[in-house]
Amino acid sequence: MTTRIRSVTIDLDGTLLDTIPDLAAAANAMLRELGRPELPEEAVGTFVGRGIPNLVGRCLPGVEGEALHAAQAVFKRHYAIENGKRSRPYPGVLEGLAAFRDAGLRMAVITNKAGAFTEPLLAVTGLASWFEFAVAGDTLPEKKPHPMPVLHACERLGSRPGENLHIGDSKHDAHAARAAGCPVYLVPYGYNEGDDVRDIACDAIVDSLLEAAQRAIPAR
């Protein structure tokens, strides 16, 4: 990476935290309430990445209109209870965040998760203190893969897009960062709707946030 990085924006679900257990618990509570069969946790994991409406729609194929809107409300009610109960940072996350902070880099979260769930999740998992702010899926008129959230974060962080490293786990992260003009690293362990991130154009595939920090921060 030739440009010196001044800030870092990081995806939440599938990059910082493994949130599938909470999302699956809420999805299956919704399905039980609606009289539908439950889904394996692994299947729910492939539905994550584009926000709650997409997740609920994938859980309920063929359900549309008011019925789908009502199902989303049911899911949100259950997720408010489950959010953060089982979510844990991935290996290397805390070490990577510490390395970025020690290097003086400003950090923010960019997620497609609704703000009502983002802030409580960051708080209950102890990650909130690492970041200056979070751009949630409903903070702005657009969300990833649109570049607006990334550009908004860069402005707030005081960095030009080329000076901001975005780290995520999906094509939505890659497309948003590329469109914004940011370098982008992807982790292979997260949620990309069942696809392999190794097939996505990015600046690097990193096994952990610690590796991302080691690559992005120049040796002293």
C-alpha positions, -999 to +999 in steps of 0.1 A: +000+000+000+017+032-012-005+058+005-001+063+042-033+053+060-047+079+085-080+062+094-097+028+094-134+019+089-145-016+098-175-037+091-193-051+122-211-085+116-187-111+102-156-089+105-154-077+141-180-100+157-195-134+150-231-124+154-247-154+136-258-172+168-278-141+179-293-135+144-302-172+140-318-173+175-339-143+166-348-156+131-359-190+145-379-173+173-397-153+145-403-185+125-417-203+154-441-174+162-452-174+125-457-211+125-428-218+101-401-244+104-368-233+119-337-230+099-301-243+106-278-216+120-255-222+090-284-213+066-292-181+084-255-172+082-258-171+044-286-145+046-265-119+065-249-088+050-276-066+036-296-057+066-327-071+084-352-067+055-330-090+033-324-115+061-361-118+069-370-120+033-346-148+028-360-167+058-395-163+044-394-169+006-426-160-011-438-137+017-443-102+004-459-068+012-476-062+045-470-098+057-432-094+051-432-060+069-451-076+098-425-104+099-397-079+101-413-063+131-415-098+148-378-104+140-368-070+154-387-077+186-369-110+191-335-096+180-337-068+206-337-096+232-310-118+216-287-090+204-252-095+219-260-125+240-237-149+221-218-125+198-180-126+203-150-109+187-131-130+162-095-140+169-071-111+164-098-084+165-087-069+198-051-071+190-057-055+156-077-027+171-049-021+197-023-019+169-044+006+149-049+027+180-012+026+190-004+038+155-026+068+160-052+058+134-088+070+139-114+043+137-151+040+129-176+012+123-196+010+091-224-016+091-257-023+074-272-033+108-299-008+120-287+018+145-311+005+171-291-027+173-256-014+164-249+008+194-262-018+220-242-045+203-210-025+204-216-016+240-225-051+253-195-067+236-171-040+248-161-027+214-177+007+216-147+023+232-124+015+203-144+036+178-152+073+174-186+065+159-207+040+140-224+045+106-254+022+107-276+009+079-302+036+086-279+065+094-279+077+058-302+075+028-279+048+013-260+018+028-233-005+015-226-014-013-233+023-020-202+044-012-221+070+008-214+055+042-177+052+035-174+087+022-194+100+052-171+083+076-140+096+058-153+131+061-160+127+098-126+111+104-108+139+086-093+116+059-093+116+022-108+084+008-074+072-004-061+076+032-088+054+047-085+017+049-118-002+049-119-037+063-149-060+057-160-095+049-181-092+017-186-080-018-207-051-003-177-039+016-154-042-014-178-024-037-185+004-013-148+010-006-138+008-043-166+032-053-155+056-025-118+054-036-106+036-005-082+007-002-100-024+011-089-055+029-113-085+033-114-112+059-122-148+047-141-159+078-172-137+077-205-134+059-206-130+021-240-146+014-223-179+009-197-167-016-159-169-013-143-135-008-112-147-026-132-142-058-136-105-050-112-078-062-095-062-031-061-050-019-056-080+004-072-110+020-062-109+056-067-138+081-074-113+110-075-077+120-041-081+135-027-091+101-046-061+086-028-038+110+006-054+104+001-049+066-013-014+068+010+002+094+045+010+081+074-005+100+090+019+124 
